Amino acid sequence: DVIKSISVTVKDLNGPRGGVDKECQIIVKLRKMQDVVTTARDVSLSKAVTASINRASRSVGRTVERRAVRAGSRHLEMAMRLY
């Protein structure tokens, strides 16, 4: 109910040269709340994606929880269901 859409972008920043150049950016659009944007870079694309997903998940949880606390206890139940 809280999430409108999720956009995931992955990039290889410097092509075949190697290094910490795999990037994953996730944008989570939330209803009536500020968007959550996370970015992670790593040597491995799978590690960058995993790190960005974990960050996005924590950030969305914190954002929804803060809103629920401000709005009162009726919204707190909804926030707790996300966990």
C-alpha atoms as an extended CHARMM CRD file, in Angstrom:
* protein
*
        83  EXT
         1         1  ASP       CA              0.0000000000        0.0000000000        0.0000000000  PROA      1               0.0000000000
         2         2  VAL       CA              2.9030000000        2.3530000000        0.6780000000  PROA      2               0.0000000000
         3         3  ILE       CA              5.0760000000        1.7080000000       -2.3970000000  PROA      3               0.0000000000
         4         4  LYS       CA              3.9960000000        3.1460000000       -5.7530000000  PROA      4               0.0000000000
         5         5  SER       CA              6.9160000000        1.8970000000       -7.8460000000  PROA      5               0.0000000000
         6         6  ILE       CA             10.4880000000        0.6610000000       -7.7660000000  PROA      6               0.0000000000
         7         7  SER       CA             13.1430000000        1.4440000000      -10.3790000000  PROA      7               0.0000000000
         8         8  VAL       CA             16.4630000000       -0.4210000000      -10.5400000000  PROA      8               0.0000000000
         9         9  THR       CA             19.3980000000        0.7460000000      -12.6750000000  PROA      9               0.0000000000
        10        10  VAL       CA             22.6680000000       -1.1580000000      -13.0100000000  PROA      10              0.0000000000
        11        11  LYS       CA             25.8120000000        0.1950000000      -14.6770000000  PROA      11              0.0000000000
        12        12  ASP       CA             29.3690000000       -0.8210000000      -15.4410000000  PROA      12              0.0000000000
        13        13  LEU       CA             30.9810000000        2.5840000000      -14.9510000000  PROA      13              0.0000000000
        14        14  ASN       CA             34.2990000000        2.1030000000      -16.7390000000  PROA      14              0.0000000000
        15        15  GLY       CA             33.7380000000       -0.8600000000      -19.0470000000  PROA      15              0.0000000000
        16        16  PRO       CA             36.2940000000       -3.6730000000      -19.2580000000  PROA      16              0.0000000000
        17        17  ARG       CA             38.9560000000       -1.9320000000      -17.1400000000  PROA      17              0.0000000000
        18        18  GLY       CA             37.7730000000       -3.5900000000      -13.9130000000  PROA      18              0.0000000000
        19        19  GLY       CA             37.7940000000       -2.2810000000      -10.3730000000  PROA      19              0.0000000000
        20        20  VAL       CA             34.9900000000       -1.1260000000       -8.1120000000  PROA      20              0.0000000000
        21        21  ASP       CA             32.8790000000       -0.0200000000      -11.0320000000  PROA      21              0.0000000000
        22        22  LYS       CA             29.6190000000       -1.9770000000      -10.8880000000  PROA      22              0.0000000000
        23        23  GLU       CA             26.8360000000        0.2900000000       -9.6430000000  PROA      23              0.0000000000
        24        24  CYS       CA             23.2410000000       -0.3730000000       -8.6640000000  PROA      24              0.0000000000
        25        25  GLN       CA             20.8080000000        2.4450000000       -7.9800000000  PROA      25              0.0000000000
        26        26  ILE       CA             17.3300000000        1.7990000000       -6.6140000000  PROA      26              0.0000000000
        27        27  ILE       CA             14.5750000000        4.4180000000       -6.4960000000  PROA      27              0.0000000000
        28        28  VAL       CA             11.5100000000        3.5830000000       -4.4140000000  PROA      28              0.0000000000
        29        29  LYS       CA              8.5650000000        5.9260000000       -4.9740000000  PROA      29              0.0000000000
        30        30  LEU       CA              6.3270000000        6.0410000000       -1.9130000000  PROA      30              0.0000000000
        31        31  ARG       CA              2.7550000000        7.2690000000       -1.5940000000  PROA      31              0.0000000000
        32        32  LYS       CA              2.5560000000       10.6570000000        0.1420000000  PROA      32              0.0000000000
        33        33  MET       CA              6.1860000000       10.3870000000        1.2970000000  PROA      33              0.0000000000
        34        34  GLN       CA              9.5810000000       11.3370000000       -0.0440000000  PROA      34              0.0000000000
        35        35  ASP       CA             11.2400000000        8.9360000000       -2.5120000000  PROA      35              0.0000000000
        36        36  VAL       CA             13.9830000000        6.6480000000       -1.2160000000  PROA      36              0.0000000000
        37        37  VAL       CA             17.1230000000        6.4980000000       -3.3850000000  PROA      37              0.0000000000
        38        38  THR       CA             20.0280000000        4.1460000000       -2.6760000000  PROA      38              0.0000000000
        39        39  THR       CA             23.2340000000        3.5140000000       -4.6140000000  PROA      39              0.0000000000
        40        40  ALA       CA             25.9190000000        0.8960000000       -4.0840000000  PROA      40              0.0000000000
        41        41  ARG       CA             29.1930000000        0.1730000000       -5.9310000000  PROA      41              0.0000000000
        42        42  ASP       CA             31.2690000000       -2.9930000000       -5.8470000000  PROA      42              0.0000000000
        43        43  VAL       CA             33.5980000000       -5.1390000000       -7.9290000000  PROA      43              0.0000000000
        44        44  SER       CA             30.7540000000       -7.6430000000       -8.3010000000  PROA      44              0.0000000000
        45        45  LEU       CA             27.3900000000       -6.6510000000       -9.7720000000  PROA      45              0.0000000000
        46        46  SER       CA             25.5590000000       -9.1200000000       -7.5220000000  PROA      46              0.0000000000
        47        47  LYS       CA             27.1740000000       -7.6090000000       -4.4040000000  PROA      47              0.0000000000
        48        48  ALA       CA             26.2740000000       -4.0780000000       -5.5410000000  PROA      48              0.0000000000
        49        49  VAL       CA             22.6550000000       -5.1080000000       -6.1630000000  PROA      49              0.0000000000
        50        50  THR       CA             22.4150000000       -6.9100000000       -2.8030000000  PROA      50              0.0000000000
        51        51  ALA       CA             23.8740000000       -3.9340000000       -0.9210000000  PROA      51              0.0000000000
        52        52  SER       CA             21.5200000000       -1.4770000000       -2.6410000000  PROA      52              0.0000000000
        53        53  ILE       CA             18.4760000000       -3.6900000000       -1.9450000000  PROA      53              0.0000000000
        54        54  ASN       CA             19.4170000000       -3.9800000000        1.7370000000  PROA      54              0.0000000000
        55        55  ARG       CA             19.8860000000       -0.2100000000        2.0520000000  PROA      55              0.0000000000
        56        56  ALA       CA             16.5960000000        0.5080000000        0.2660000000  PROA      56              0.0000000000
        57        57  SER       CA             14.7290000000       -1.9430000000        2.4860000000  PROA      57              0.0000000000
        58        58  ARG       CA             16.0700000000       -0.3700000000        5.6910000000  PROA      58              0.0000000000
        59        59  SER       CA             15.4390000000        3.1730000000        4.4240000000  PROA      59              0.0000000000
        60        60  VAL       CA             11.8540000000        2.4510000000        3.3830000000  PROA      60              0.0000000000
        61        61  GLY       CA             11.1970000000        0.7940000000        6.7570000000  PROA      61              0.0000000000
        62        62  ARG       CA             12.5720000000        3.8010000000        8.6510000000  PROA      62              0.0000000000
        63        63  THR       CA             10.6240000000        6.2690000000        6.4910000000  PROA      63              0.0000000000
        64        64  VAL       CA              7.3290000000        4.4240000000        6.9510000000  PROA      64              0.0000000000
        65        65  GLU       CA              7.9310000000        3.9690000000       10.6780000000  PROA      65              0.0000000000
        66        66  ARG       CA              8.6920000000        7.6820000000       11.1780000000  PROA      66              0.0000000000
        67        67  ARG       CA              5.4980000000        8.6230000000        9.3630000000  PROA      67              0.0000000000
        68        68  ALA       CA              3.4760000000        6.1410000000       11.3900000000  PROA      68              0.0000000000
        69        69  VAL       CA              4.8240000000        7.4900000000       14.6760000000  PROA      69              0.0000000000
        70        70  ARG       CA              3.9910000000       11.0480000000       13.6240000000  PROA      70              0.0000000000
        71        71  ALA       CA              0.5050000000       10.0750000000       12.4100000000  PROA      71              0.0000000000
        72        72  GLY       CA             -0.3930000000        8.1320000000       15.5390000000  PROA      72              0.0000000000
        73        73  SER       CA             -0.9080000000        4.5430000000       16.5190000000  PROA      73              0.0000000000
        74        74  ARG       CA             -3.3780000000        3.5940000000       13.7660000000  PROA      74              0.0000000000
        75        75  HSD       CA             -0.6280000000        3.9230000000       11.1370000000  PROA      75              0.0000000000
        76        76  LEU       CA              1.9510000000        2.2580000000       13.3580000000  PROA      76              0.0000000000
        77        77  GLU       CA              0.1860000000       -1.0840000000       12.8940000000  PROA      77              0.0000000000
        78        78  MET       CA              0.5640000000       -0.7250000000        9.1080000000  PROA      78              0.0000000000
        79        79  ALA       CA              4.2640000000        0.0710000000        9.4300000000  PROA      79              0.0000000000
        80        80  MET       CA              4.8870000000       -2.9430000000       11.6350000000  PROA      80              0.0000000000
        81        81  ARG       CA              3.2450000000       -5.2620000000        9.0730000000  PROA      81              0.0000000000
        82        82  LEU       CA              6.0420000000       -4.3970000000        6.6370000000  PROA      82              0.0000000000
        83        83  TYR       CA              8.5130000000       -6.2440000000        8.8510000000  PROA      83              0.0000000000
